[in-house]
Amino acid sequence: MRSNRPDRHPVVRLAAFLGAWGVLATAAAVGAAIGSVHRSSVAVRHLDLSGLRFSYPSFNAAEWLLLALALLGATAAIVAVRACWRQRVAYRDFLDRLEVVGRLEGQPSVKVIADPRPQAFCAGYLRPTVYISRRALELLTDAELKAVLAHEHHHRQVRDPLLFASGRILARALFFVPVLRSLYERYADLAELSADRAAIQASAGKQAPLASALLVFDASAPPGVSGISSQRVDSLLGNTARWRPPWWLMSGSFGSLVSLALLIWRTSEVASAHATLNLPLLSSTPCVVMSLLLAGLGCAAIARRRAGVRRG
């Protein structure tokens, strides 16, 4: 008999499909823009200002559009790299703040941390680890502890921390695919429900140990903040709410990707750019270029010094 419980695999597949499509489209835009540039041995266009001659490349209309698409792809790549770096730094800082006091007796894969609050979590990307606070060990009963550890071990086995991080990075980088953020949030909810089911199975089908453990964790949460989502409560009560896919966001995302692919395909066929290896707007008089560069560097240094004085 087929279960009516929500499955997270379709959400993962859809997000992976849209993410891969978005990454390929951005890479294709950058590659097509680079491939459309033809090198010339001499300056293509000239501009005379006050007796000084400047050179600049020549673009047709399709090339300008292709450059705009390439800029979109480069922006997505920069956002992805920045998000990866921030994620790594935040994760390192988080681990450095943890005070590991030992490992759980009988379960060496679980690390015990010195924290005055009862908490348990799974952290780590390639080799996720389960952490539990010493306060949680003091407050939880054996049955509650077993349910909590089963919940976190499920996150570890399916590498949910890595999937969470990947989903956040994709949702930020591929900002022109708005449904990715909604899919990421849906996956986060389904991941918790799936881990709850693993905890209930480890408790011989009983929901009480996990429910009481969640109440212990929720009691230590800051005022006005609840650590238990309404979906988890409904699931424990046997009332799983049906998720409604964001059809408008999905339609807009598919339309955005299809339009992007068509634009890249059509513009790459007719786009043309001619340029030298010189920088755009490069004067034929080297001393003029050096003077402009020195003036620009001087202005930047003065602005930076003024900003430092204001902060101080």
N, C-alpha and C positions, 0 to 999 in steps of 0.2 A: 504494500500500500504506500502511496506517495505521501510524504509529509507535507503539511501546509505551512511549515516553518519557512521563513524567508531565507533564501540562499544568497550568499554574497558573491558567488562566482560570476554570475552574469554582470554584476556591477564592476567587478575587477576586469572582466574581458572587455566591456564597453569602454571603460576608462583607458585601458591599455591600447585599444584600437584607436580611439580618438587621439590619445597622446602620441602614439607612433606616427599617425597621419600628420599631426601638427608638427612634429620634429622633422619629418621628411620634407614637408612643405617649406619650412623655414630654411632648411639646408639647401633645398633645390633653388630657392630664391637667391640665396647668397652665391651659390655656384653658377647659376645662370647669369647673374650680373657680372661676375668675374670673367666668365667665358665670352661675354659679348664685347669686351674691351679689345680693340685692335691697336697695337703699338705703331706709332709713326716715328720716323727718324727725325723729323723736324716738328716744331710747334704747329699745332693745328689752327688755332685762332690767336689773333693778336689784339691787344688793346693798348692804345697810346694815351698816356696821362702825363701832361706837363713834360713832354719830351722823353718820357720813360716808356719802354715797351714791355708789356706783360703778356704772358702766354697762358692759355687755358684750353682744356679739352673741348671736343665737340660731341654733343649728344643729340640724338633725335628724340621725338616725343615718347616713343616706346621705351627708350633707355631710361628716361626720367621716371617713368612708372615702375620699371624694373628695379631701379635704384631705391625707390620708395619701398618696394616689397623686400629688397635685400636689407634695408634699414630695419624693417619690421623683424626679419629673421635674426639680424645681429642683436637687436634689442632683446629678443626672447633668449638668445644664447647668453647675453650678459646677465640678464635677470636670473637665469638658471644657475650660472656659475656663482653669482653673488649669494643666491639662496643656499646653494650647497655649502659655501664657505661659512655663512652664518649658522647653518645647521650644525656644522662640524664644531665651530667655536662654542656654540651654546651647549652642545653635548659634552664637550671637554670640560667646560666650566661646571656643568651639572655633576659630572663624575668627580671632579676635584672637591666639590663641596660635600660629597658623601663621606661619612666616617664609618668605614667598614670595620666592624669589631670581631668578625669571625664568620663561620659558616654554620648553617642550621644542622643540628645533630640528626644524623640519619639521612640527610639530604645535602650532600656536599656541593651540589650545583646551586644551592640557594645561599645568598650572602645576607648576613644580618647587619643592619646599620643602626647606629646610635641616634635615634630620633625620638623626641618626646611625644610625637603624634603617632597614632596607629596608622600605618600605611603599608601597602604592598604594590609593587609595580614591576614591569619587565622593561629593561633598557638594553640597548646594543643593537647594532645593525647586522654585521656578519655573524657574530657569536653572541646572541642576546642572553642576558642573565636575569634571573629573578632576584629581586631584593625585597626584604621585609624588615620592618623596624622592630627594635627590641620591645617597644611599647605594645605593638600589635601582638607579639608573642605572649605578653603578660595579660592582655584582655581577652583574647580569643580562646574559645574552648577547642578541644582536639578536633571535634567535628567541623567547627567553623574554620580552623586553620587548614584542614584538609581540603575544604571547598575552595578557599582562597588560593592555595597553592596550585590546585588543579586549574583554576581560572588563569593564573599567570603562566603556568607551564604551557597552556594552550597557546597563549600569545607568543611564547618563546618558540614553540614547535613550528608554527606557521610563519614566523618572522614578521609579526605585525609591526614592530618598531620600524623596520626597513620599509615596509609598505606604506606606513603612515608618512614617513619622511619623503618618500618618492612621490606620494600623492600631493603633499603640500608644495613640493618644488614644481611639479608639473602644472598645478593649478595657478601658481604665480607666474611661471615662465610663459605658458601658453594662455595669456590673458585674452586672446581673441577666440578662445574656446570656452565660453563662460560656464558650460555645463560641467566642466571638470571639477569645479569647486563643490557643486551640489553632489556629484558622484563621490567625491572624497568624503564629504560629511556623511553620506549614506553608508559608505564602507566602514567608517569609524563606528557607527551605530551597530551595524551588523557584526562587526568584529567583537564587540562587547557581548552581544547576544549569543554569538557562537561560543565564546569563552564561558559564558554563564551556563550554557547547555553542557559543556564539558565538566564544569564544577558539579552540576546536578547529577550527571552520570557517575562521577567519582563518589558521590554521596548516596549511592544506591537508589537514585531517582528521587531523593528527598530535596525539597526546595528550602526548607527551614534553615539549615546550616548557612547556606549562602545568604539568605535574606537577613538573618540576624547579624552576620558578619558585615554586611553592607550598612546596617544600622549603626554598628560600632564605628565604622569609618566615617559615616555621615555625621555622627555626633561630634566628631573632632573638627569638622569643617568650619571655616570662618562664619560668623553670623550672616545670615542672608544668602549663603551659598550652599547649594545641595550637591553632594557628590554622586547622587543617584538620579539618573535620567528617568523621565516618565516612561519611556519605552521599555527600559529594563524592569521597572516595577510592573508594567502591564504584562510583560513576558513572563515574569515569575508568577503572576496571578492567572496565567493562561489566556490572556486577552491580547494577542499580538495584533497590533494595528497594521493595516495594509498601507504600504508606501505607494504614493502616487508619483510616477516619474514626471519630472519637469519638462513636459512636451515642448513648451515654447523655447526653453533654453536648448533642448536637444535639437529642435528644428533650426534655431539660429546658429548653433555650433556647426551642424552639418552644412548649412548653407554657407557659412563663413569659410569652411575648409574647401568646399567644392569651388566657390568663387576664387579663393586663393590659388587653387591648383589650375583652374582655367586661365587666370590672369598670367601666371608664370608660364604656362604652356604657350599662350598666344603671343605674349610680349617677347619671350625669348627667341621666337622665330624671326622677328623683324627689328628687335632692338639692336642698336649699333652705337658704339662709342669709339672715338679716335683720340688718342692721347699719347704724349711722350712719357718717359720715365721721370720727367721733372714734376715738381709739385705744381698744382694749379695756382694760377696767378703768381708765377715765379718771374721776377724781373730778369732781364738779360744783363743787368749790371749787378754783380755780386755785392758790391759795397752797400748798395741800396737795401738789398735783402738783409744783410747783417745789421744795418742800422735799424731796420724795422723790428728784427728779432730782439736786439738789445733793448730797444724802447719797450717792447711788449714785456720782456722779462723784468725790466725795471718797474713797470707799472704793477705787474703781478706781485713783486716783492713788497712794494709799498702797501698794496691792498692787504697782503697777508699780515704785515706788521701792524697795520691799523686794526685788523680784526683781532690780533693777539692782545693788543692794548685794551680794546673794549672788553674782551673776556676777562682780562686780569682786573 
